[in-house]
Amino acid sequence: MPNRDERILDAAEKLFYDRGFDGVGVDEIGAAAGVSGSAIYRHFHGKSEILAALFDRAIDALQVSVAGPRRDPTAELELLIRSFATFAAKNRQLAGIWEREHRSLTEPYQRPYQRRLRSYLARWTQCFEALYPESSGDELRAAIRAVQVLLLSDSTRPIMADHADPTTELLVAMAMHSLSALQGVPTP
């Protein structure tokens, strides 16, 4: 049985995914978690801290999934893309919230989250720099973001009744093929 913090986070994850961060109140999170709204404040300072904890869940899951870097940049790219796609497929609600609600995260939670995100993205940047040395930093940042948005795209759309199999392999293949565009992009 999950502890109370986990029940609160699980309830918030479902509600934030279904209705958005701004569309949910603390009392609703409490009711869904089986506690009173005021009891939530014994565990979290408020809704923003709950969102920050969900973002930490996302970053933790992504960092664990990639373990140590690969020496071969092509193998590293495959690992980064596949682990990101797998994260989005296995954590559909969390991935959808992470993609849609990043602007809702406020201080004092924004700065620590941004540090953790930069640390995770540094690995992507190093890999892309090794594979596409002719591309500018702006091109690489745009490519990384585009690939990640593509891989998250299935988690941000409503679940269809006939949507039993996530399209992970299709999204991985599309992401890998899309990067061939970097080969032909002239640097400024």
MARLUMKE-185401 format. One line per field, with one value per residue (C-alpha): residue number from 1; x, y, z; residue in one letter. Coordinates in Angstrom, 2 decimals, m for minus. Example, Ala and Ser with C-alpha at 12.3 -4.5 7.8 and 13.67 -1.06 7.14 Angstrom:
BEGIN
k: (1:2)
c1: (12.30:13.67)
c2: (m4.50:m1.06)
c3: (7.80:7.14)
r: (A:S)
//
This chain:
BEGIN
k: (1:2:3:4:5:6:7:8:9:10:11:12:13:14:15:16:17:18:19:20:21:22:23:24:25:26:27:28:29:30:31:32:33:34:35:36:37:38:39:40:41:42:43:44:45:46:47:48:49:50:51:52:53:54:55:56:57:58:59:60:61:62:63:64:65:66:67:68:69:70:71:72:73:74:75:76:77:78:79:80:81:82:83:84:85:86:87:88:89:90:91:92:93:94:95:96:97:98:99:100:101:102:103:104:105:106:107:108:109:110:111:112:113:114:115:116:117:118:119:120:121:122:123:124:125:126:127:128:129:130:131:132:133:134:135:136:137:138:139:140:141:142:143:144:145:146:147:148:149:150:151:152:153:154:155:156:157:158:159:160:161:162:163:164:165:166:167:168:169:170:171:172:173:174:175:176:177:178:179:180:181:182:183:184:185:186:187:188)
c1: (0.00:1.51:2.20:0.13:2.60:2.50:m1.31:m1.48:0.98:m0.83:m4.17:m2.69:m1.05:m4.37:m6.24:m3.56:m3.43:m7.20:m7.96:m4.70:m2.89:m5.07:m8.28:m7.70:m7.91:m6.16:m9.48:m10.08:m6.60:m7.25:m10.61:m9.08:m6.23:m8.60:m7.50:m8.90:m7.62:m6.15:m4.31:m2.35:m0.60:1.00:2.77:3.16:3.20:0.57:m0.31:2.92:5.05:2.95:3.66:7.36:7.35:5.73:8.40:11.02:9.40:9.76:13.42:14.23:12.62:14.50:17.87:17.49:16.51:19.74:22.24:25.83:26.69:27.72:31.10:29.71:27.66:25.30:24.56:24.16:21.65:19.67:19.63:18.54:15.76:14.51:14.55:12.70:10.07:9.70:9.32:6.53:4.75:4.99:4.29:1.70:0.04:3.30:4.87:1.81:1.89:5.63:5.20:2.10:2.55:6.18:5.03:2.87:5.88:6.62:9.43:10.88:10.48:11.39:15.10:15.97:13.91:15.71:19.09:18.05:16.66:19.86:21.88:19.76:19.79:23.59:23.85:21.69:23.75:27.06:25.73:24.40:27.63:29.60:27.29:26.65:29.80:28.92:25.63:25.39:24.35:21.00:20.38:21.25:19.01:16.15:16.73:16.82:13.60:11.90:12.86:11.64:8.34:7.84:8.51:6.08:3.38:1.50:1.33:m0.32:m3.31:m6.37:m6.31:m8.55:m10.40:m8.75:m5.33:m4.02:m0.45:1.63:3.37:6.78:8.66:7.15:8.10:11.64:12.10:10.67:12.96:16.05:15.19:14.35:17.90:19.18:18.01:20.94:23.34:22.06:21.57:24.17:25.82:25.62)
c2: (0.00:3.36:5.83:8.98:11.12:8.63:8.47:12.26:12.34:9.55:11.34:14.66:13.00:11.64:14.88:17.14:14.90:14.86:18.49:20.43:21.97:25.08:23.04:21.14:22.27:20.92:19.69:17.60:16.09:15.26:13.66:11.54:10.50:9.70:12.57:15.98:18.93:20.43:17.15:17.61:20.57:18.17:16.56:19.35:23.14:23.28:22.39:23.83:21.56:18.60:19.55:19.91:16.42:15.04:16.73:15.16:11.78:12.40:13.46:10.57:8.05:9.45:9.51:5.97:4.70:5.84:4.74:5.31:6.86:4.68:5.23:4.97:8.12:6.21:3.67:6.57:8.25:5.02:4.63:8.23:8.10:4.64:5.31:8.62:6.93:4.10:6.60:8.38:5.10:3.64:6.90:8.38:10.69:11.83:12.45:14.40:16.58:17.10:18.29:20.44:21.96:23.12:26.76:26.16:25.39:28.41:29.49:28.23:24.99:26.27:26.84:23.39:21.71:23.66:22.59:18.94:19.27:20.93:18.09:15.52:17.50:17.86:14.20:14.71:17.74:15.87:13.03:15.35:17.36:14.15:12.96:16.31:18.42:20.65:21.77:24.91:24.90:26.44:23.72:21.00:22.46:22.71:19.13:17.77:19.57:18.43:14.80:14.92:16.54:13.86:11.14:12.75:13.30:10.09:10.83:14.21:12.99:11.35:7.60:5.94:2.75:0.97:2.40:m0.68:m0.66:2.46:3.52:3.50:1.73:4.00:7.11:5.81:5.14:8.55:10.28:8.49:9.24:12.87:13.52:12.95:16.53:17.73:16.33:18.74:21.86:24.50:26.16:29.97)
c3: (0.00:m1.00:1.79:2.07:0.11:m2.75:m2.67:m2.84:m5.75:m7.59:m7.18:m8.30:m11.31:m12.52:m11.88:m13.40:m16.47:m16.89:m16.10:m16.01:m13.07:m12.97:m13.19:m9.94:m6.33:m3.24:m1.82:m4.96:m4.71:m1.07:m1.84:m4.60:m2.26:0.59:2.84:3.60:1.62:4.78:5.53:2.32:3.94:6.45:3.49:0.92:1.12:m1.59:m5.12:m6.52:m4.36:m5.50:m9.13:m8.30:m6.76:m9.93:m12.04:m9.78:m10.46:m14.18:m14.01:m11.65:m14.01:m17.00:m15.23:m13.92:m17.37:m19.01:m16.30:m17.43:m20.79:m23.73:m25.36:m28.86:m29.59:m31.89:m29.13:m26.70:m29.03:m29.36:m25.56:m24.95:m27.52:m26.60:m22.85:m23.36:m25.52:m23.02:m20.18:m22.10:m22.88:m19.38:m17.56:m19.88:m17.36:m15.79:m19.20:m20.34:m17.23:m17.55:m21.13:m20.66:m17.21:m17.11:m17.15:m14.07:m11.90:m9.73:m7.44:m5.20:m7.17:m10.64:m10.04:m8.57:m11.28:m14.01:m12.56:m12.62:m16.14:m17.41:m15.92:m17.76:m21.02:m20.86:m21.73:m24.81:m25.80:m25.46:m27.58:m30.29:m30.34:m30.90:m33.69:m35.41:m34.93:m37.90:m36.35:m34.24:m30.61:m31.56:m34.14:m31.65:m28.93:m31.43:m32.61:m29.04:m28.17:m31.39:m30.79:m27.21:m28.18:m30.83:m28.27:m25.80:m28.41:m27.73:m23.99:m24.50:m26.47:m24.93:m24.61:m27.17:m26.35:m29.27:m28.44:m26.67:m27.99:m27.54:m30.70:m29.03:m31.82:m34.47:m32.49:m31.89:m35.61:m36.54:m34.03:m35.32:m38.94:m38.25:m37.13:m40.65:m41.26:m39.12:m41.68:m44.31:m42.16:m43.03:m40.06:m39.85)
r: (M:P:N:R:D:E:R:I:L:D:A:A:E:K:L:F:Y:D:R:G:F:D:G:V:G:V:D:E:I:G:A:A:A:G:V:S:G:S:A:I:Y:R:H:F:H:G:K:S:E:I:L:A:A:L:F:D:R:A:I:D:A:L:Q:V:S:V:A:G:P:R:R:D:P:T:A:E:L:E:L:L:I:R:S:F:A:T:F:A:A:K:N:R:Q:L:A:G:I:W:E:R:E:H:R:S:L:T:E:P:Y:Q:R:P:Y:Q:R:R:L:R:S:Y:L:A:R:W:T:Q:C:F:E:A:L:Y:P:E:S:S:G:D:E:L:R:A:A:I:R:A:V:Q:V:L:L:L:S:D:S:T:R:P:I:M:A:D:H:A:D:P:T:T:E:L:L:V:A:M:A:M:H:S:L:S:A:L:Q:G:V:P:T:P)
//
